[in-house]
Amino acid sequence: MRIQVRIEGGFAQLPGLSTPRTLDSATLSAQNANEMRQLVQAANFFELPAVQDKPARGADYRTYHITVEDNGRSHTLQVSDPIRDPQLQALLSFVQRHIQ
């Protein structure tokens, strides 16, 4: 399983954040790879619409473009702060912890 995250926007737009970062389960410990898979399943990632709730107009929130590839399936979604879905937030937090 691979998860790619690209970040746009925010109060201080930093060019380095917009570079896609990828987390591959093959590079993780068995425990972390299993946790990643469980988080994707808990979020029902492949069933989520491509665009989640957008923030209020004029707000300077970050927007995350998240792509999950697994067993020939691929799905990309866009979600902005604040992320209302706790399972999706948990998945994003996990990925961010492991790609930094």
N, C-alpha and C positions, 0 to 999 in steps of 0.2 A: 504494500500500500504506500502511496506517495501523496503528500499534501503540499500544495504550493500556496503561498500567501503573498499578496501584493497589497500595499497600503497606500492610500491617497489621502490628501487633505490634512486637516488638523490645523491648530493654531499656528504652529511653526512648520511649514512644509519643508521637510528635509528630503533632498533628492535620493539619498541612500535608502529611505524607506520604500520608495516606489519600485526598487529593484526586487523582482520576485525571489522569494526564498523558498527552498524546498526541504521537506523533511521526509526521509525514506525510512520505512519501518525496518528495512534490511540493515540499517546503520544503528539501530537501537538495541538495547538489551531485550531479551524475550519478554520480560515483565513490562517494559515500556511499550514495546510493539503491541502487546496484548491490550494494554490500556488505551493506546491510540485507536485500535480497532473497536474497542468497546465504546469509546467516546463518539466515534463516527456512527455506530449503530444506535446509541442512545439519542443522538440528535436527529435520527432518521434523515441523515444528510442527503441521500440520493432521492428522497421524496420531497425535499424542500423546494419551493419556487426559486427561480434564478435570482430574483430581486426581493430582498426582505424589506421590512419597513424602513423608509427613508426618514432622516431627521427633519425637524422643522426647518422651513426655508430660512436661509440666512445664518443658520447655526454653523459653526466651524468645527464639525465633527470629522473624525477619520472614517474613511470607507475602506472596507476590507474585501478583496476579491479572493475567494478561497476555492481552490480546485482540489478535488479528491479523485485519485485514480486507483482502482482496485479491480483486479481480475477482469481486465478488459472494459470495465465501466469507467466513465468519467463524468463528473458533474461539477459545474462551477456556479457559485452564487456570490452575490454582492450583498453586504450587510454593513450598516453604519452604526456608529456609537449613538446612543447607548444601545447595546445589544440586549434585547428584551428576553430572548430565549435562553434560559440558564444552561441547557445542554450545549447549545451552539457556543455560548460564552466559555464553557468549560473546555470544549474542543479547541477553540482559538487560543485560550490561555496555555493549554498543554503544548500546542505547536510553538507558540512564541517562546516558552521556556526552553524548548529543546533546539531551536534554531539560533539562539543567541549565543 
